[in-house]
Amino acid sequence: MSYIYFNNAATSWPKPKEVTAAVSTSFRLPYNESGRAVENKLLNYPKLTRELLSKFFNAKNPENFQFTSNATESLNITIHGFVSKQKEKIHVITTDLEHNSVLRPLKTLEKGGKISLSIVPSDKKGYIRLIDFKKNVQPDTRLAVMNHASNVIGTVQDINKIGKYLKSKGIFFIVDVAQSAGHIKLDFKRMNCDAFCFTGHKSLFGIPGIGGFYIDKPESIEPLKQGGTGIFSQYPFHPDKMPLKFEAGTLNYPGIISLYAGIKFIQKTGLSKIRKKTESMVAYIIKELSKEKNIHIYNKSPDISLISFNIKGIDNEDIGYILLKQHNIICRTGLHCAPLIHQKIDNGKGCIRISLSYFNTMKQCRVMLKIIQKIAQQTE
């Protein structure tokens, strides 16, 4: 059975053949890790991948990249880790565009009395204005957390400008780049943030279960885990040395190898080439969907390759069911784990999201459009 896959904002599929081959090879060889006596010819993929990430994101210190299971874990570590470091209750700023991987840790901390929270509203086009950020800064504001790109409406925020302002106020800034990494060239030195959190299984083409974060000053947050590191085993406390500080236990080596191979694929193919192909398909889909009066598109000019829409008179969950069960087309429906922005655009009902990758084709787009247009015309 063959599928047409348009759910790449959740997890990219298929993976490049270089990624699947690298992961397959990793299962046939022993892992080269600290404290293990293995063959000298084996590659130290954690070290190599940190170095590759450092170049890819233009971050100065490879050892300050920490591996996690995904962006959600990265955000939990950085958010809870920063708040744990504070000696008193602090004020935190976020936005209405956020994924639950940001909202839920912050709401949990707010419920526990450890923070007070302000949520900056996006404007009519889905952007966060610096002036609105400034309005929410209070004397005790110590932390700001926001995404770079929305997973619902595809808007990319001016992180550089917002980060520059927050830096001038001494406010620690965490950026969620789960949707933008692999879509847009990211330069840590220009982002003006203190930490950014990413996942490997979306546009970086890695397998599920690998992600990470970069932190400029590791002393800014407390580690949440303690355990084995392979070295310094005689020490009764978890090492404070990077890159061990926030990593405990056996790492996801196949995942790390997939991340390495995925970034290598992006570099070989060219980020601009990948972006050009997906942008052309997005523009075509929006043009065709706009012809149907019963289709409401929520983001007619997305900055990344996703389109969110609804068909008048039909629940979005039903559309997803029809596409999958009758036509083997996989997309995403519902609230996309970002409830606040849905309250603004569709009264919390959710929507259909089509998200593309380099491996989608115009032929697939035409097949999907023909079916959606037919469904929309039948509602008249």
Residue pairs with C-beta under 8 A, 6 or more apart in sequence:
1 328
2 328
3 328
3 329
3 330
4 327
4 328
4 329
4 330
4 364
4 367
4 368
5 13
5 14
5 330
5 360
6 329
6 330
6 331
6 354
6 355
6 356
6 360
6 364
6 368
7 13
7 330
7 331
7 332
7 353
7 355
8 202
8 203
8 305
8 355
8 356
8 357
8 360
9 151
9 179
9 202
9 304
9 306
9 332
9 336
9 353
9 355
10 202
10 332
10 355
11 201
11 202
11 208
12 201
12 202
12 203
12 205
12 357
12 359
13 357
13 359
14 359
15 205
15 206
15 207
15 258
15 262
16 205
16 261
16 262
16 265
18 261
18 264
18 265
19 205
19 206
19 207
19 258
19 261
19 262
19 265
21 261
22 257
22 258
22 260
22 261
23 207
23 254
23 257
23 258
23 261
25 257
26 45
26 253
26 254
26 257
27 254
29 42
30 36
30 38
30 39
30 42
31 38
31 42
31 253
32 38
32 39
32 42
32 43
32 44
32 45
33 44
33 46
33 230
33 250
33 251
33 253
34 229
34 230
34 231
35 229
35 230
35 231
35 233
36 230
45 253
45 256
45 257
45 260
46 67
46 243
46 251
46 253
46 256
47 62
48 260
49 65
49 67
49 256
49 257
49 259
49 260
49 263
50 62
50 63
50 65
50 243
51 62
52 260
52 263
52 264
53 59
53 62
53 65
53 212
53 214
53 259
53 263
54 60
54 61
54 62
54 65
56 263
56 266
56 267
57 181
57 186
57 187
57 188
57 196
57 214
58 186
58 187
58 188
58 189
58 190
59 65
59 188
59 189
59 214
60 188
60 189
61 242
63 242
63 243
64 214
64 215
64 216
64 218
64 242
64 243
65 212
65 213
65 214
65 243
66 74
66 77
66 212
66 213
66 214
66 215
66 243
66 245
66 246
66 247
67 210
67 211
67 212
67 247
67 251
67 252
67 255
67 256
68 74
68 77
68 210
68 211
68 212
68 213
69 209
69 210
69 211
69 252
69 255
70 199
70 200
70 201
70 208
70 209
70 210
70 211
71 101
71 176
71 177
71 178
71 197
71 198
71 199
71 211
72 101
72 199
72 211
73 211
74 197
74 198
74 199
74 211
74 212
74 213
75 101
75 102
75 105
75 145
75 174
75 176
75 197
75 213
76 101
76 105
76 224
77 213
77 221
77 223
77 224
77 246
78 174
78 195
78 197
78 213
78 215
78 221
79 102
79 105
79 106
79 109
79 143
79 145
79 174
80 105
80 109
80 224
81 221
81 222
81 223
81 224
81 246
82 142
82 143
82 172
82 174
82 220
82 221
82 222
83 90
83 92
83 109
83 114
83 115
83 143
84 221
84 222
84 224
85 220
85 221
85 222
86 114
86 142
89 113
89 114
89 115
89 116
89 140
90 114
90 115
90 116
90 140
90 141
90 142
90 143
91 115
91 116
91 117
91 118
91 138
91 140
91 141
91 142
91 143
92 106
92 109
92 115
92 116
92 117
92 118
92 141
92 142
92 143
92 144
92 145
93 117
93 118
93 119
93 120
93 133
93 136
93 137
93 141
93 143
93 144
93 145
93 171
94 102
94 103
94 106
94 117
94 118
94 119
94 120
94 144
94 145
94 146
95 119
95 120
95 121
95 122
95 128
95 146
95 147
96 119
96 120
96 121
96 122
96 340
96 341
96 343
96 344
97 122
97 126
97 128
97 146
97 147
97 150
97 152
97 153
97 155
97 157
97 338
97 340
97 341
98 145
98 146
98 147
98 176
98 338
98 340
99 147
99 151
99 176
99 178
99 336
99 337
99 338
100 337
100 338
100 339
101 176
101 178
101 337
102 145
102 146
102 147
102 176
103 339
103 340
106 115
106 117
106 145
107 117
109 115
109 117
110 116
110 117
115 143
116 140
118 136
118 138
119 340
120 128
120 132
120 133
120 135
120 136
120 146
121 132
121 344
122 128
122 155
122 341
122 344
123 129
123 132
125 155
126 150
126 153
126 154
126 155
126 299
126 341
127 155
127 157
127 158
128 146
128 157
128 158
128 162
130 158
130 161
130 162
130 165
133 144
133 162
133 165
133 166
134 165
137 169
137 171
141 169
141 171
142 171
142 172
143 171
143 172
143 173
143 174
144 162
144 166
144 171
144 172
144 173
144 174
145 173
145 174
145 175
145 176
146 157
146 159
146 162
146 174
146 175
146 176
147 157
147 175
147 176
147 177
147 178
147 179
148 156
148 157
148 159
148 175
148 176
148 177
148 179
148 180
148 184
148 186
148 196
149 155
149 156
149 157
149 177
149 179
149 180
149 183
149 184
149 303
149 304
150 179
150 338
150 341
151 178
151 179
151 306
151 336
151 337
151 338
152 298
152 299
152 308
152 336
152 338
152 341
152 342
152 345
152 351
152 353
153 298
153 299
153 302
153 308
153 341
153 345
154 179
154 299
154 302
154 303
154 304
154 305
154 306
154 307
154 308
155 299
155 302
155 303
156 180
156 184
156 303
156 304
159 175
159 191
159 192
159 193
160 190
160 191
160 192
162 173
162 192
163 173
163 175
163 191
163 192
163 193
164 192
166 173
166 192
167 173
167 192
172 194
172 195
172 220
173 192
173 193
173 194
173 195
174 193
174 194
174 195
174 196
174 197
175 191
175 193
175 195
175 196
175 197
176 196
176 197
177 186
177 196
177 197
177 198
178 197
178 198
178 199
178 202
179 202
179 203
179 304
180 186
180 304
181 198
181 199
181 202
181 203
181 204
182 202
182 203
182 204
182 205
182 262
182 266
182 271
182 274
183 203
183 275
183 278
183 304
183 305
184 271
184 275
184 303
184 304
185 271
186 196
188 196
188 214
188 216
194 215
194 216
194 217
194 220
195 213
195 214
195 215
195 216
195 220
195 221
196 213
196 214
197 211
197 212
197 213
198 204
198 211
198 212
198 213
199 210
199 211
200 206
200 207
200 210
200 211
200 212
200 255
200 258
200 259
200 262
201 207
201 208
201 209
201 210
201 211
203 357
204 259
204 262
204 263
204 266
205 258
205 261
205 262
205 263
205 265
205 266
206 255
206 258
206 259
206 261
206 262
207 254
207 255
207 258
208 255
209 252
209 255
210 252
210 255
210 256
210 258
210 259
212 259
215 221
218 242
218 245
218 246
221 246
223 238
223 245
223 246
223 248
224 246
225 238
225 246
225 247
225 248
225 249
226 237
226 238
226 248
227 238
227 248
227 249
228 248
228 249
228 250
229 238
229 239
229 244
229 247
229 248
231 239
231 244
232 239
232 241
232 244
238 244
238 245
238 248
239 245
266 274
269 358
274 358
277 358
278 305
278 356
278 357
278 358
278 360
279 305
280 362
281 305
281 356
281 360
281 361
281 362
281 365
282 302
282 305
282 306
282 307
282 356
284 362
284 365
285 307
285 354
285 365
285 368
285 369
286 297
286 300
286 307
288 369
288 373
289 295
289 297
289 307
289 309
289 369
289 372
289 373
290 297
290 300
291 373
292 373
292 376
292 377
294 311
294 312
294 313
294 376
294 377
294 379
294 380
295 309
295 310
295 311
295 312
295 372
295 376
296 309
296 310
296 311
296 312
297 307
297 308
297 309
298 308
298 309
298 310
298 345
298 346
298 351
299 306
299 307
299 308
305 355
305 356
305 357
306 353
306 354
306 355
306 356
307 353
307 354
307 355
308 345
308 351
308 352
308 353
308 354
309 351
309 352
309 354
310 316
310 346
310 349
310 351
310 352
311 319
311 352
311 372
311 375
311 376
311 379
312 376
312 379
313 379
314 375
314 379
315 349
316 333
316 334
316 349
316 350
316 351
316 352
317 333
317 334
317 350
319 333
319 352
319 372
319 375
320 331
320 332
320 333
320 352
322 375
323 329
323 330
323 331
323 368
323 371
323 372
324 330
327 367
327 371
329 367
329 368
329 371
331 352
331 353
331 354
331 355
332 352
332 353
332 355
333 350
333 351
333 352
333 353
334 350
334 351
335 342
335 348
335 350
336 342
336 350
336 351
336 353
339 348
342 348
342 349
342 350
342 351
345 351
354 368
